[in-house]
Amino acid sequence: MGVVQKSVVPTAELGREAGVSADDHQAIRLWLRLLSCSTQIEQTIRTLLRAHFGTSLPRFDYLAQLNRFPEGLRMTSLSSHLMVTGANVTALTDQLVAEGWVERVDDPSDRRALIVRMTPSGQAWFDRMAVEHESWLVALLGGLDAREMEQLHRLLGKLRQGMGPTPQ
């Protein structure tokens, strides 16, 4: 029995998913490419947020959600938007309240519930971070021109909408 040698795509072409073979299924190669890009972008953003603002990506994401809902959100909605557990949101909320970036207020439609919203100082801090965050993403994606970005965005949207059912 002879050993079948796989032809390996050059590392420079593949970037971080080196070791993937040109003979591997296209779906595997694509998944690894998406994962590598996502991981690289996320790690860079995490590092920059820590270095420039002394904060974490989860805290930035939390404030970004509240920025989209200036009237505030109930904790259950916030945890749903962030796709994390209620315990994670409670811990982040406690930290951000202690730092003065967010506040808990009574929900006018339900006296038993609380809404979390950014304080004016929290909004100002987030606005500064958001400007930097956007500039970092522009730089990270700078290898694509506007037409390519739009095309990639459209194709990724098509991929997301067209995903089949979760395999059992």
N, CA and C atoms as an extended XYZ file, in Angstrom:
504
Properties=species:S:1:pos:R:3:atomname:S:1:resname:S:1:resid:I:1 pbc="F F F"
N         0.832       -1.181        0.000 N   MET     1
C         0.000        0.000        0.000 CA  MET     1
C         0.869        1.234        0.000 C   MET     1
N         0.694        2.092       -0.973 N   GLY     2
C         1.445        3.331       -1.030 CA  GLY     2
C         0.740        4.431       -0.260 C   GLY     2
N         1.519        5.376        0.234 N   VAL     3
C         0.965        6.519        0.939 CA  VAL     3
C         0.641        7.598       -0.074 C   VAL     3
N        -0.568        8.125       -0.005 N   VAL     4
C        -0.984        9.192       -0.907 CA  VAL     4
C        -0.501       10.508       -0.333 C   VAL     4
N         0.264       11.243       -1.100 N   GLN     5
C         0.756       12.547       -0.656 CA  GLN     5
C        -0.237       13.609       -1.083 C   GLN     5
N        -0.618       14.437       -0.128 N   LYS     6
C        -1.510       15.549       -0.435 CA  LYS     6
C        -0.665       16.720       -0.882 C   LYS     6
N        -1.168       17.453       -1.870 N   SER     7
C        -0.468       18.666       -2.268 CA  SER     7
C        -0.872       19.777       -1.316 C   SER     7
N         0.099       20.418       -0.718 N   VAL     8
C        -0.166       21.451        0.273 CA  VAL     8
C        -0.083       22.814       -0.387 C   VAL     8
N        -1.090       23.637       -0.110 N   VAL     9
C        -1.116       24.997       -0.628 CA  VAL     9
C        -0.062       25.796        0.131 C   VAL     9
N         0.713       26.659       -0.552 N   PRO    10
C         1.774       27.415        0.119 CA  PRO    10
C         1.249       28.216        1.310 C   PRO    10
N         2.046       28.213        2.405 N   THR    11
C         1.673       28.900        3.633 CA  THR    11
C         1.378       30.369        3.396 C   THR    11
N         2.157       31.050        2.584 N   ALA    12
C         1.952       32.482        2.345 CA  ALA    12
C         0.567       32.750        1.780 C   ALA    12
N         0.071       31.819        0.970 N   GLU    13
C        -1.255       32.011        0.380 CA  GLU    13
C        -2.365       31.790        1.409 C   GLU    13
N        -2.139       30.866        2.331 N   LEU    14
C        -3.177       30.497        3.286 CA  LEU    14
C        -3.184       31.328        4.553 C   LEU    14
N        -2.055       31.866        4.933 N   GLY    15
C        -2.006       32.600        6.182 CA  GLY    15
C        -2.041       31.663        7.360 C   GLY    15
N        -2.907       31.941        8.317 N   ARG    16
C        -2.910       31.234        9.592 CA  ARG    16
C        -3.418       29.804        9.513 C   ARG    16
N        -4.088       29.433        8.456 N   GLU    17
C        -4.592       28.060        8.393 CA  GLU    17
C        -3.650       27.155        7.611 C   GLU    17
N        -2.360       27.444        7.712 N   ALA    18
C        -1.331       26.642        7.048 CA  ALA    18
C        -1.494       25.177        7.427 C   ALA    18
N        -1.170       24.317        6.518 N   GLY    19
C        -1.312       22.893        6.771 CA  GLY    19
C        -2.546       22.319        6.111 C   GLY    19
N        -3.433       23.173        5.662 N   VAL    20
C        -4.604       22.702        4.945 CA  VAL    20
C        -4.151       22.286        3.559 C   VAL    20
N        -4.649       21.205        3.123 N   SER    21
C        -4.259       20.669        1.834 CA  SER    21
C        -5.230       21.120        0.743 C   SER    21
N        -4.703       21.284       -0.450 N   ALA    22
C        -5.565       21.611       -1.588 CA  ALA    22
C        -6.552       20.474       -1.853 C   ALA    22
N        -6.229       19.279       -1.335 N   ASP    23
C        -7.118       18.133       -1.511 CA  ASP    23
C        -8.225       18.070       -0.454 C   ASP    23
N        -8.114       18.894        0.595 N   ASP    24
C        -9.166       18.921        1.608 CA  ASP    24
C       -10.437       19.480        0.981 C   ASP    24
N       -11.577       19.054        1.516 N   HIS    25
C       -12.859       19.500        0.989 CA  HIS    25
C       -12.942       21.025        1.037 C   HIS    25
N       -13.507       21.615        0.015 N   GLN    26
C       -13.625       23.070       -0.083 CA  GLN    26
C       -14.324       23.663        1.135 C   GLN    26
N       -15.332       22.967        1.671 N   ALA    27
C       -16.043       23.470        2.849 CA  ALA    27
C       -15.107       23.563        4.052 C   ALA    27
N       -14.212       22.614        4.210 N   ILE    28
C       -13.242       22.651        5.310 CA  ILE    28
C       -12.278       23.807        5.116 C   ILE    28
N       -11.786       23.961        3.912 N   ARG    29
C       -10.843       25.053        3.633 CA  ARG    29
C       -11.497       26.413        3.878 C   ARG    29
N       -12.736       26.567        3.441 N   LEU    30
C       -13.453       27.830        3.628 CA  LEU    30
C       -13.709       28.092        5.109 C   LEU    30
N       -14.164       27.062        5.833 N   TRP    31
C       -14.426       27.211        7.257 CA  TRP    31
C       -13.151       27.630        7.990 C   TRP    31
N       -12.031       26.994        7.685 N   LEU    32
C       -10.772       27.356        8.345 CA  LEU    32
C       -10.322       28.767        7.975 C   LEU    32
N       -10.568       29.180        6.755 N   ARG    33
C       -10.223       30.544        6.351 CA  ARG    33
C       -11.066       31.560        7.124 C   ARG    33
N       -12.376       31.308        7.203 N   LEU    34
C       -13.264       32.208        7.968 CA  LEU    34
C       -12.860       32.256        9.433 C   LEU    34
N       -12.596       31.105       10.016 N   LEU    35
C       -12.204       31.021       11.413 CA  LEU    35
C       -10.885       31.751       11.653 C   LEU    35
N        -9.922       31.573       10.767 N   SER    36
C        -8.627       32.242       10.909 CA  SER    36
C        -8.772       33.755       10.837 C   SER    36
N        -9.546       34.230        9.886 N   CYS    37
C        -9.761       35.682        9.767 CA  CYS    37
C       -10.461       36.224       11.002 C   CYS    37
N       -11.516       35.559       11.431 N   SER    38
C       -12.268       36.007       12.594 CA  SER    38
C       -11.393       36.021       13.844 C   SER    38
N       -10.634       34.969       14.052 N   THR    39
C        -9.763       34.875       15.225 CA  THR    39
C        -8.696       35.953       15.207 C   THR    39
N        -8.100       36.172       14.051 N   GLN    40
C        -7.045       37.186       13.943 CA  GLN    40
C        -7.595       38.588       14.217 C   GLN    40
N        -8.743       38.904       13.651 N   ILE    41
C        -9.365       40.214       13.875 CA  ILE    41
C        -9.719       40.366       15.355 C   ILE    41
N       -10.342       39.344       15.934 N   GLU    42
C       -10.764       39.417       17.335 CA  GLU    42
C        -9.558       39.592       18.261 C   GLU    42
N        -8.501       38.841       18.031 N   GLN    43
C        -7.311       38.957       18.886 CA  GLN    43
C        -6.697       40.351       18.789 C   GLN    43
N        -6.653       40.900       17.590 N   THR    44
C        -6.102       42.243       17.408 CA  THR    44
C        -6.944       43.275       18.139 C   THR    44
N        -8.257       43.191       17.998 N   ILE    45
C        -9.154       44.140       18.657 CA  ILE    45
C        -9.046       44.007       20.175 C   ILE    45
N        -8.988       42.782       20.678 N   ARG    46
C        -8.819       42.571       22.125 CA  ARG    46
C        -7.553       43.257       22.631 C   ARG    46
N        -6.459       43.057       21.924 N   THR    47
C        -5.174       43.640       22.317 CA  THR    47
C        -5.228       45.159       22.295 C   THR    47
N        -5.803       45.722       21.249 N   LEU    48
C        -5.879       47.173       21.124 CA  LEU    48
C        -6.802       47.797       22.171 C   LEU    48
N        -7.937       47.165       22.457 N   LEU    49
C        -8.835       47.683       23.492 CA  LEU    49
C        -8.137       47.693       24.851 C   LEU    49
N        -7.409       46.622       25.138 N   ARG    50
C        -6.696       46.538       26.416 CA  ARG    50
C        -5.612       47.616       26.477 C   ARG    50
N        -4.834       47.763       25.401 N   ALA    51
C        -3.706       48.707       25.396 CA  ALA    51
C        -4.153       50.169       25.400 C   ALA    51
N        -5.188       50.484       24.643 N   HIS    52
C        -5.602       51.879       24.492 CA  HIS    52
C        -6.631       52.339       25.522 C   HIS    52
N        -7.459       51.405       26.006 N   PHE    53
C        -8.556       51.808       26.890 CA  PHE    53
C        -8.607       51.026       28.200 C   PHE    53
N        -7.716       50.055       28.367 N   GLY    54
C        -7.726       49.277       29.598 CA  GLY    54
C        -9.011       48.500       29.807 C   GLY    54
N        -9.608       48.076       28.709 N   THR    55
C       -10.883       47.354       28.812 CA  THR    55
C       -10.836       46.092       27.971 C   THR    55
N       -11.893       45.314       28.069 N   SER    56
C       -11.973       44.039       27.364 CA  SER    56
C       -12.994       44.113       26.229 C   SER    56
N       -12.899       43.151       25.331 N   LEU    57
C       -13.866       43.071       24.233 CA  LEU    57
C       -15.289       42.815       24.740 C   LEU    57
N       -15.494       41.935       25.736 N   PRO    58
C       -16.873       41.771       26.240 CA  PRO    58
C       -17.469       43.073       26.793 C   PRO    58
N       -16.654       43.871       27.470 N   ARG    59
C       -17.153       45.144       27.998 CA  ARG    59
C       -17.479       46.103       26.855 C   ARG    59
N       -16.642       46.124       25.822 N   PHE    60
C       -16.912       46.964       24.655 CA  PHE    60
C       -18.213       46.514       23.980 C   PHE    60
N       -18.365       45.209       23.781 N   ASP    61
C       -19.575       44.680       23.139 CA  ASP    61
C       -20.825       45.011       23.950 C   ASP    61
N       -20.723       44.914       25.262 N   TYR    62
C       -21.829       45.251       26.160 CA  TYR    62
C       -22.252       46.701       25.930 C   TYR    62
N       -21.283       47.609       25.956 N   LEU    63
C       -21.603       49.025       25.750 CA  LEU    63
C       -22.096       49.291       24.330 C   LEU    63
N       -21.579       48.557       23.358 N   ALA    64
C       -22.047       48.726       21.976 CA  ALA    64
C       -23.523       48.376       21.860 C   ALA    64
N       -23.960       47.339       22.577 N   GLN    65
C       -25.386       46.994       22.555 CA  GLN    65
C       -26.216       48.100       23.191 C   GLN    65
N       -25.755       48.605       24.326 N   LEU    66
C       -26.494       49.694       24.971 CA  LEU    66
C       -26.497       50.950       24.104 C   LEU    66
N       -25.436       51.158       23.345 N   ASN    67
C       -25.375       52.309       22.444 CA  ASN    67
C       -26.465       52.218       21.370 C   ASN    67
N       -26.811       51.011       20.964 N   ARG    68
C       -27.859       50.812       19.957 CA  ARG    68
C       -29.258       51.040       20.532 C   ARG    68
N       -29.350       51.000       21.862 N   PHE    69
C       -30.634       51.161       22.546 CA  PHE    69
C       -30.471       52.220       23.638 C   PHE    69
N       -30.440       53.501       23.254 N   PRO    70
C       -30.190       54.565       24.239 CA  PRO    70
C       -31.180       54.587       25.398 C   PRO    70
N       -32.394       54.090       25.167 N   GLU    71
C       -33.389       54.052       26.243 CA  GLU    71
C       -33.065       52.948       27.244 C   GLU    71
N       -32.120       52.077       26.895 N   GLY    72
C       -31.700       50.994       27.771 CA  GLY    72
C       -32.348       49.676       27.407 C   GLY    72
N       -31.891       48.635       28.062 N   LEU    73
C       -32.402       47.284       27.834 CA  LEU    73
C       -32.587       46.571       29.164 C   LEU    73
N       -33.566       45.688       29.204 N   ARG    74
C       -33.672       44.784       30.344 CA  ARG    74
C       -32.499       43.808       30.266 C   ARG    74
N       -32.106       43.286       31.401 N   MET    75
C       -30.965       42.374       31.457 CA  MET    75
C       -31.177       41.152       30.556 C   MET    75
N       -32.406       40.627       30.501 N   THR    76
C       -32.655       39.451       29.663 CA  THR    76
C       -32.461       39.782       28.186 C   THR    76
N       -32.902       40.961       27.771 N   SER    77
C       -32.702       41.371       26.378 CA  SER    77
C       -31.223       41.589       26.086 C   SER    77
N       -30.527       42.206       27.024 N   LEU    78
C       -29.102       42.447       26.851 CA  LEU    78
C       -28.351       41.128       26.719 C   LEU    78
N       -28.681       40.166       27.547 N   SER    79
C       -27.997       38.883       27.462 CA  SER    79
C       -28.332       38.167       26.157 C   SER    79
N       -29.544       38.339       25.658 N   SER    80
C       -29.922       37.755       24.373 CA  SER    80
C       -29.144       38.407       23.222 C   SER    80
N       -29.042       39.724       23.240 N   HIS    81
C       -28.293       40.432       22.193 CA  HIS    81
C       -26.815       40.058       22.214 C   HIS    81
N       -26.266       39.848       23.400 N   LEU    82
C       -24.851       39.516       23.533 CA  LEU    82
C       -24.593       38.023       23.370 C   LEU    82
N       -25.661       37.225       23.381 N   MET    83
C       -25.570       35.773       23.268 CA  MET    83
C       -24.706       35.180       24.382 C   MET    83
N       -24.934       35.659       25.603 N   VAL    84
C       -24.261       35.134       26.787 CA  VAL    84
C       -25.299       34.886       27.877 C   VAL    84
N       -24.865       34.240       28.941 N   THR    85
C       -25.785       33.922       30.033 CA  THR    85
C       -26.111       35.159       30.856 C   THR    85
N       -27.195       35.067       31.579 N   GLY    86
C       -27.581       36.144       32.476 CA  GLY    86
C       -26.520       36.422       33.529 C   GLY    86
N       -25.838       35.374       33.996 N   ALA    87
C       -24.789       35.547       35.003 CA  ALA    87
C       -23.644       36.400       34.457 C   ALA    87
N       -23.286       36.188       33.198 N   ASN    88
C       -22.231       37.001       32.590 CA  ASN    88
C       -22.645       38.470       32.514 C   ASN    88
N       -23.883       38.710       32.122 N   VAL    89
C       -24.377       40.081       32.010 CA  VAL    89
C       -24.454       40.732       33.391 C   VAL    89
N       -24.881       39.981       34.383 N   THR    90
C       -24.955       40.531       35.741 CA  THR    90
C       -23.572       40.939       36.236 C   THR    90
N       -22.579       40.094       36.019 N   ALA    91
C       -21.214       40.415       36.458 CA  ALA    91
C       -20.681       41.661       35.750 C   ALA    91
N       -20.880       41.734       34.430 N   LEU    92
C       -20.436       42.921       33.684 CA  LEU    92
C       -21.189       44.166       34.132 C   LEU    92
N       -22.481       44.015       34.358 N   THR    93
C       -23.292       45.157       34.801 CA  THR    93
C       -22.794       45.670       36.146 C   THR    93
N       -22.544       44.768       37.075 N   ASP    94
C       -22.046       45.179       38.390 CA  ASP    94
C       -20.742       45.965       38.254 C   ASP    94
N       -19.827       45.481       37.418 N   GLN    95
C       -18.545       46.164       37.221 CA  GLN    95
C       -18.748       47.552       36.606 C   GLN    95
N       -19.570       47.611       35.553 N   LEU    96
C       -19.758       48.875       34.838 CA  LEU    96
C       -20.561       49.888       35.656 C   LEU    96
N       -21.467       49.419       36.515 N   VAL    97
C       -22.173       50.313       37.430 CA  VAL    97
C       -21.176       50.891       38.431 C   VAL    97
N       -20.316       50.035       38.970 N   ALA    98
C       -19.322       50.484       39.960 CA  ALA    98
C       -18.373       51.528       39.367 C   ALA    98
N       -18.099       51.414       38.085 N   GLU    99
C       -17.206       52.362       37.411 CA  GLU    99
C       -17.931       53.604       36.907 C   GLU    99
N       -19.258       53.604       37.006 N   GLY   100
C       -20.030       54.770       36.602 CA  GLY   100
C       -20.350       54.839       35.121 C   GLY   100
N       -20.151       53.752       34.382 N   TRP   101
C       -20.405       53.763       32.938 CA  TRP   101
C       -21.855       53.418       32.610 C   TRP   101
N       -22.517       52.613       33.453 N   VAL   102
C       -23.927       52.266       33.234 CA  VAL   102
C       -24.689       52.440       34.540 C   VAL   102
N       -26.013       52.473       34.418 N   GLU   103
C       -26.875       52.574       35.587 CA  GLU   103
C       -28.078       51.672       35.404 C   GLU   103
N       -28.615       51.240       36.532 N   ARG   104
C       -29.862       50.472       36.540 CA  ARG   104
C       -30.979       51.441       36.919 C   ARG   104
N       -32.050       51.410       36.134 N   VAL   105
C       -33.203       52.268       36.424 CA  VAL   105
C       -34.473       51.420       36.348 C   VAL   105
N       -35.506       51.878       37.020 N   ASP   106
C       -36.787       51.169       36.984 CA  ASP   106
C       -37.355       51.195       35.574 C   ASP   106
N       -37.939       50.079       35.177 N   ASP   107
C       -38.613       49.981       33.881 CA  ASP   107
C       -39.993       50.621       34.038 C   ASP   107
N       -40.286       51.700       33.301 N   PRO   108
C       -41.581       52.368       33.458 CA  PRO   108
C       -42.769       51.488       33.074 C   PRO   108
N       -42.537       50.455       32.251 N   SER   109
C       -43.648       49.598       31.842 CA  SER   109
C       -43.851       48.410       32.777 C   SER   109
N       -42.898       48.180       33.703 N   ASP   110
C       -43.010       47.058       34.631 CA  ASP   110
C       -42.191       47.387       35.874 C   ASP   110
N       -42.879       47.737       36.955 N   ARG   111
C       -42.188       48.184       38.173 CA  ARG   111
C       -41.302       47.108       38.784 C   ARG   111
N       -41.510       45.855       38.397 N   ARG   112
C       -40.689       44.764       38.939 CA  ARG   112
C       -39.371       44.614       38.199 C   ARG   112
N       -39.240       45.231       37.042 N   ALA   113
C       -38.063       45.039       36.191 CA  ALA   113
C       -37.148       46.263       36.214 C   ALA   113
N       -35.896       46.009       35.882 N   LEU   114
C       -34.902       47.078       35.764 CA  LEU   114
C       -34.405       47.166       34.344 C   LEU   114
N       -34.012       48.348       33.960 N   ILE   115
C       -33.392       48.602       32.661 CA  ILE   115
C       -31.962       49.060       32.928 C   ILE   115
N       -31.065       48.619       32.082 N   VAL   116
C       -29.675       49.063       32.158 CA  VAL   116
C       -29.448       50.012       30.991 C   VAL   116
N       -28.825       51.144       31.277 N   ARG   117
C       -28.495       52.098       30.220 CA  ARG   117
C       -27.179       52.779       30.561 C   ARG   117
N       -26.567       53.354       29.529 N   MET   118
C       -25.306       54.052       29.741 CA  MET   118
C       -25.535       55.380       30.425 C   MET   118
N       -24.591       55.737       31.272 N   THR   119
C       -24.592       57.070       31.874 CA  THR   119
C       -23.978       58.035       30.858 C   THR   119
N       -24.140       59.330       31.044 N   PRO   120
C       -23.475       60.272       30.117 CA  PRO   120
C       -21.961       60.065       30.049 C   PRO   120
N       -21.316       59.793       31.183 N   SER   121
C       -19.866       59.559       31.130 CA  SER   121
C       -19.556       58.237       30.432 C   SER   121
N       -20.409       57.234       30.615 N   GLY   122
C       -20.243       55.967       29.908 CA  GLY   122
C       -20.406       56.143       28.410 C   GLY   122
N       -21.368       56.960       28.009 N   GLN   123
C       -21.588       57.237       26.589 CA  GLN   123
C       -20.377       57.942       25.988 C   GLN   123
N       -19.832       58.909       26.692 N   ALA   124
C       -18.656       59.634       26.200 CA  ALA   124
C       -17.464       58.696       26.067 C   ALA   124
N       -17.278       57.815       27.056 N   TRP   125
C       -16.167       56.850       27.012 CA  TRP   125
C       -16.358       55.889       25.836 C   TRP   125
N       -17.590       55.373       25.672 N   PHE   126
C       -17.855       54.464       24.561 CA  PHE   126
C       -17.635       55.162       23.221 C   PHE   126
N       -18.093       56.396       23.088 N   ASP   127
C       -17.927       57.121       21.824 CA  ASP   127
C       -16.452       57.217       21.434 C   ASP   127
N       -15.578       57.472       22.403 N   ARG   128
C       -14.135       57.528       22.114 CA  ARG   128
C       -13.623       56.157       21.652 C   ARG   128
N       -14.056       55.106       22.346 N   MET   129
C       -13.630       53.755       21.962 CA  MET   129
C       -14.151       53.383       20.575 C   MET   129
N       -15.400       53.730       20.290 N   ALA   130
C       -16.023       53.345       19.021 CA  ALA   130
C       -15.295       53.953       17.829 C   ALA   130
N       -14.842       55.202       17.966 N   VAL   131
C       -14.099       55.854       16.876 CA  VAL   131
C       -12.801       55.091       16.608 C   VAL   131
N       -12.082       54.745       17.670 N   GLU   132
C       -10.838       53.977       17.522 CA  GLU   132
C       -11.111       52.589       16.953 C   GLU   132
N       -12.131       51.936       17.494 N   HIS   133
C       -12.502       50.589       17.046 CA  HIS   133
C       -12.756       50.577       15.544 C   HIS   133
N       -13.502       51.555       15.073 N   GLU   134
C       -13.786       51.627       13.639 CA  GLU   134
C       -12.509       51.825       12.834 C   GLU   134
N       -11.617       52.694       13.306 N   SER   135
C       -10.364       52.930       12.570 CA  SER   135
C        -9.506       51.664       12.537 C   SER   135
N        -9.526       50.880       13.615 N   TRP   136
C        -8.773       49.627       13.625 CA  TRP   136
C        -9.334       48.649       12.605 C   TRP   136
N       -10.657       48.562       12.526 N   LEU   137
C       -11.266       47.648       11.550 CA  LEU   137
C       -10.983       48.092       10.120 C   LEU   137
N       -11.041       49.401        9.887 N   VAL   138
C       -10.719       49.916        8.551 CA  VAL   138
C        -9.292       49.512        8.176 C   VAL   138
N        -8.365       49.645        9.116 N   ALA   139
C        -6.975       49.274        8.845 CA  ALA   139
C        -6.837       47.761        8.636 C   ALA   139
N        -7.488       46.970        9.478 N   LEU   140
C        -7.384       45.515        9.362 CA  LEU   140
C        -7.958       45.004        8.042 C   LEU   140
N        -9.009       45.642        7.567 N   LEU   141
C        -9.645       45.203        6.318 CA  LEU   141
C        -9.141       45.991        5.111 C   LEU   141
N        -8.068       46.752        5.317 N   GLY   142
C        -7.534       47.622        4.272 CA  GLY   142
C        -7.032       46.914        3.026 C   GLY   142
N        -6.870       45.601        3.090 N   GLY   143
C        -6.447       44.848        1.910 CA  GLY   143
C        -7.554       44.671        0.888 C   GLY   143
N        -8.763       45.073        1.248 N   LEU   144
C        -9.900       44.967        0.335 CA  LEU   144
C       -10.353       46.362       -0.057 C   LEU   144
N       -10.698       46.541       -1.324 N   ASP   145
C       -11.260       47.834       -1.725 CA  ASP   145
C       -12.769       47.819       -1.432 C   ASP   145
N       -13.415       48.940       -1.633 N   ALA   146
C       -14.834       49.081       -1.281 CA  ALA   146
C       -15.704       48.057       -2.008 C   ALA   146
N       -15.418       47.808       -3.267 N   ARG   147
C       -16.205       46.837       -4.034 CA  ARG   147
C       -16.020       45.430       -3.466 C   ARG   147
N       -14.792       45.076       -3.111 N   GLU   148
C       -14.529       43.751       -2.559 CA  GLU   148
C       -15.183       43.587       -1.185 C   GLU   148
N       -15.152       44.654       -0.387 N   MET   149
C       -15.813       44.573        0.924 CA  MET   149
C       -17.316       44.351        0.766 C   MET   149
N       -17.905       45.072       -0.147 N   GLU   150
C       -19.342       44.913       -0.381 CA  GLU   150
C       -19.650       43.505       -0.880 C   GLU   150
N       -18.824       42.995       -1.779 N   GLN   151
C       -19.025       41.650       -2.310 CA  GLN   151
C       -18.881       40.600       -1.200 C   GLN   151
N       -17.850       40.728       -0.375 N   LEU   152
C       -17.649       39.787        0.718 CA  LEU   152
C       -18.807       39.863        1.706 C   LEU   152
N       -19.255       41.062        2.021 N   HIS   153
C       -20.392       41.244        2.926 CA  HIS   153
C       -21.631       40.559        2.365 C   HIS   153
N       -21.874       40.759        1.080 N   ARG   154
C       -23.041       40.143        0.440 CA  ARG   154
C       -22.926       38.620        0.460 C   ARG   154
N       -21.754       38.091        0.136 N   LEU   155
C       -21.570       36.642        0.111 CA  LEU   155
C       -21.689       36.025        1.507 C   LEU   155
N       -21.154       36.692        2.514 N   LEU   156
C       -21.282       36.172        3.871 CA  LEU   156
C       -22.739       36.212        4.337 C   LEU   156
N       -23.483       37.234        3.925 N   GLY   157
C       -24.910       37.286        4.228 CA  GLY   157
C       -25.652       36.137        3.558 C   GLY   157
N       -25.291       35.867        2.319 N   LYS   158
C       -25.904       34.757        1.590 CA  LYS   158
C       -25.577       33.433        2.285 C   LYS   158
N       -24.331       33.285        2.712 N   LEU   159
C       -23.928       32.075        3.431 CA  LEU   159
C       -24.748       31.911        4.704 C   LEU   159
N       -24.856       32.997        5.468 N   ARG   160
C       -25.579       32.923        6.746 CA  ARG   160
C       -27.052       32.563        6.539 C   ARG   160
N       -27.687       33.180        5.551 N   GLN   161
C       -29.103       32.902        5.299 CA  GLN   161
C       -29.320       31.528        4.706 C   GLN   161
N       -28.326       31.033        3.978 N   GLY   162
C       -28.488       29.767        3.284 CA  GLY   162
C       -28.007       28.546        4.039 C   GLY   162
N       -27.524       28.733        5.259 N   MET   163
C       -27.048       27.582        6.012 CA  MET   163
C       -28.195       26.621        6.256 C   MET   163
N       -27.888       25.366        6.036 N   GLY   164
C       -28.891       24.330        6.232 CA  GLY   164
C       -29.138       24.085        7.708 C   GLY   164
N       -29.985       23.123        7.994 N   PRO   165
C       -30.271       22.799        9.390 CA  PRO   165
C       -29.019       22.259       10.081 C   PRO   165
N       -28.991       22.407       11.390 N   THR   166
C       -27.871       21.906       12.165 CA  THR   166
C       -27.850       20.382       12.052 C   THR   166
N       -26.686       19.840       11.652 N   PRO   167
C       -26.607       18.358       11.547 CA  PRO   167
C       -26.840       17.701       12.912 C   PRO   167
N       -27.490       16.570       12.887 N   GLN   168
C       -27.780       15.829       14.135 CA  GLN   168
C       -26.727       14.796       14.400 C   GLN   168
